[in-house]
Amino acid sequence: MTKRFILLIDFSDYSSNLIKYAFEWSKEANAKLLLVHQTNPFLPAFAEDESRQFIIQDINDKAREELKALAKSHIPDTVEVSFFVSEIDFHQILPELLAEPFDNLIFIGLKSTGALKKLFLGSNALRIINNSENIVVGMPKGIDTFSHEKIFVAVGLKELLNLEALNNFLKFIDHENTSITFFHLAKPNEETSEIKERLQRLSASYADEFNTDFAIYEADNRLDGIKSVINNKIDEILIVQKGTRIMTDQLFRRFLINELVYEGQTPLVVLP
């Protein structure tokens, strides 16, 4: 099935790098590009339906031209790019787009806020991750160059890793010069023999296609331990699964995800 990248563009400071990164990746994955933008037209309260539709259409047309201009500044004219602009909420648009006959990755921007620069998955991004059954790629602001040399996959003890989704994601990755580390985030004094066996099996099952390894990090030094492996470089990708401890653990989200993804410029891939 044809691969496609769906880029959710809001014309923020994140949009240009998001397009650059996805375009570079699309060349390697042979994926089509679809840029999607949601407008928010201001409509007079007492306007008639015909007037309202005229205003909406005018705003959408202008946004489409802006979207095309943004794409043109980062993507060669020889590359086919599709555009979808609508006032309809992203969360109504996406199911229709995902129903089309493509293997899709959804790209969204990750934003930082506050004095401590905690990671902030904007309301749209968080809702998309929670509601979508598709793979979502969250991009920090500072990265615009695609690389896949090191992939880190978080593995939970109670929740089985969605191998179908992981395998689908790996179809978008060139297997040459790519290493995968399966890791687990353990609580203090947690019994790890079972998860160690699971990590070993996962590592072995992908060893024919990738360079693989596994690791277990204790909770009391989770940040330093993982940072010793995940070095905050742009050639790394962090994969987590929706609903696992890594996505719900507030301490992990506050410190580790912020450090490795936002400040470390590491793309975050969320499996359904």
Secondary structure, DSSP 4 states (H G I P E B T S, - for coil): --EEEEEE--SSTTHHHHHHHHHHHHHHHTEEEEEEEE------TT--HHHHHHHHHHHHHHHHHHHHHHHHTTS-TTS-EEEEEESS-HHHHHHHHHTSSSEEEEEEE-EEETTTTEEE--HHHHHHHHH-SS-EEEE-TT--S---SEEEEE--SSSPP-HHHHHHHHTTS--TT-EEEEEEEEPTT---HHHHHHHHHHHHHTTTTSEEEEEEEEGGGHHHHHHTTS-S-TTEEEEEETTSHHHH-HHIIIIIIIIIIIITT--EEEE-
